[in-house]
Amino acid sequence: MSRSTPASPSFDPACADCPRLAGFLRDVQARHPCYHCAPVAPFGSRSARLLVVGLAPGMHGANRTGRPFTGDYAGVLLYETLHRHHFASQPKGEDPADGLQLLDCRISNAVKCLPPDNKPSPLEIQTCNRYLAAELAQPDGPRVLLTLGKIAHDAVLRALDLRTLGLRASAFPFGHGREFALPDGRVVLASYHCSRYNTNTRRLTPEMFDAVVARARALVEVA
């Protein structure tokens, strides 16, 4: 996404509200002048019924390419699986110019900027949450919310403002494969993050991830 993209309630390409992240991006840009090194916009149609929410851009993935899960290991499993279940036009997403299109799917992150050591602070997660909240508040927004990892899961719960629905976040604990139906008809579906660490340690296998995305497809069909 170009940095000239105008700001909106759900994304600001010039946001620098987190001083630590803004400073870190400047340092990374100095070392890698060809990298995106800016907030990474969501990818996919705003009217998609499925929203996949990850943690944050990866150093040499989305922070380099400017497109979520593009150019890093986590994106390999994600896009292959999305394609298998007809949420993506092709199984690979290695470069923003590769022609990949998402089909009734949108991908975003709990934190839009690269954090040091892939670990945003609680305040940074909270500060960035307004963009996710604005996206979820759209009347034609997603009906199925696939959260990748506990941080993304908790960020989605915060963005939903469950108190307005008479609910508490503690009633929606994170766990791989857990599924929660909301009173307004939306569904939150949780998965371990498709990171290299999780797949290398077999905490998350391709079969486990495939089953979750297959469930997302089934939920989308009735949403």
N, C-alpha and C positions, 0 to 999 in steps of 0.2 A: 504494500500500500504506500502510495506516494506521501511524502511529508506535506505536500500541498493540499492533501485531503482536508476539507473544512471540518472544524470541530462539531460534534453533535453531543446530545446528552449521554449517548452510549459509547462515545470514543472521542478522544482529543489527541491528535497526532503530535501536538506540541506540549502535552502535559509534563510538568516538571515539579509536581507537588510533593514528591518524596525526595528530599535533598540527597540522601545517601544513594538512591538509585540514579538520580540525574548525574551526580558526580561520577559514579561508577561507569555510566554510559559514556561520559566524556573521556574517561581514562581508556576504556576499551576502544573507542573511536580513534584515539591517538595511536594505539597499537595496530588497529585494523581499520584503516581509513575507508576501505571499500565495504565495510559492514553497514547494515541498516542502523543499528545503535540508536533506536528511538522506540517509543511505544509501538507495539505491534497490533494492528487492527484485527478484528474478527474476520473470518473468511467464510463466505457463503451468503446465501440470501437471508435477509431479515425475516422473511415469511416462512422460512424452513420450519418444519414441525419438530425436528430433532436439533437440539443444541448440545454439543460436546464441550465440556469445560475442563481445561487442563490447569496446571499450576502457573507457569510463567514461561516466557521465551527461553530457549536454551542458548548458551553462549555461541556455539557454532551452527545452530539450527535457525530458529526463527529470528534471533537477534542478528544473524548474518543475512538472511534472505528477506525478512520482513513479512513472512507469511507463517501462520501458526503450524507447528510440527513439520516444517519443511526444511530438509537438509540435515536432519539428525536421526539417530537410531530409533527414538520413540515413534517418529513419523512413519517409519517403514512398516511396523506392525499396525499402526492406526490406519493408514491409507489402504493397505492390503485388505484389512478386515472390513473397512467401510465399503470398498469396491465389491467385495464378495457378497455383501448384503445390499448392494445397489444404492448406496449412499454417495458413491464417488464414480466419476466417469472412467477412471483408470486406477490401477493398483499402486502407482508410484507418484510421489510428490516431492521431487528433489529440487525444483527450481520454480519460482513464480511464473516463469515464461513457458512452463512445460505443457500448458493447455488443460491441466487438471480442473475439473469442475465438480463442485459438490452438488448432490441431488437431494433436495428436501432435507438438507443438513447444513449446519453452521458450526464453526469451531471458534472458541474464544478461550481466554485464560482468566483465572482469578486475578492475576497481576499482569499488567500489560507490558511491563519493562523487565529486562534482565536483572535479576538480583545476584549479588555476590554469592558464590557457592550454591546457587540454586535455592537459596533460603531467604525469602522475603520476611521481614519482621511483621509481628502482629499489627503494628500501626500502618505499615505499608499495605498490608492486605485490606485493612479497614478503609484506608484512604482511597484505594482503587475500587472498592466495592460499589461505589455510586454508579460506575459505568455499567457494571453487570446488572445492578438494580434497574437502571433505566432500560436496558435491553429486555429484561424480563417483564417490565411494566407495559410494554407495547401491546395493544389489543390483539394484534395479529402475530404475536410472538410465539415461541416454541411451546409445544405441548409435552414433549418428553425431554428431560434434562439428564444427560449422562455425565456424571461427575467422575473425573479421573483422579483418585487419591483423596485423602481426608481433607487437605487444605482446600481443594476445589469444592469438595462436598460441603464443608462448613461455609465457604464463601457463598455458595448458591443458597443455602438456608438463610444466611444473613440477608442476601439480596432479595429474597422472597418476602422478607418482613413477615414472618409467620404469625406474629402477634396480631396482625390485622385479620388473620383467619382464625384467631382463637386457639393457636397452636404454639407449642414450645419446641425449640430446636432439639432438645434432649429426647424428644419422641422419635427422632429421625437419626439414630446413630449410624455412623459410617461402617460399612462392611461390604466386602466384595460380593456382588450379586444381590445385595439388598434392594428392595423396591418399595417405594412409598407413594401412595395415591393421595393427592391433595383434594380438598373439598371442591376446588374450582375445576377439577377434571385433569389437571396436569399431573405428571408422574415424575418422580425423582428416582433415577436408577444409578446405583453406585458401582464402581469398579476400581480395582487397584490401577495405579498409573502404569501405562505401558512403557516405562523407562527401561533403559538397559540394565540397571541394577535389579529391578523386579523380575525381568525375564531371565537374566543370567542366574539368579538365585532360585528360579522356578517358583517364586512366590506367585508370579503370574505366568501361566503358560499360554501359548497361542490358542489352545482349545478353550481355556477359561475365558479369554477375552472374546473369542468368537461367540461363545454362548451368550455373553452379555450383549454384544452388538446384535445378535440374532433376536434377543428379547426386545431390544430397542426397536428393531424393525417391526416386530409383532405389535408393539404398543403404538407405534406411529400409524400403522394401518387402521387402528380403531380410534385414533385420536380425533 
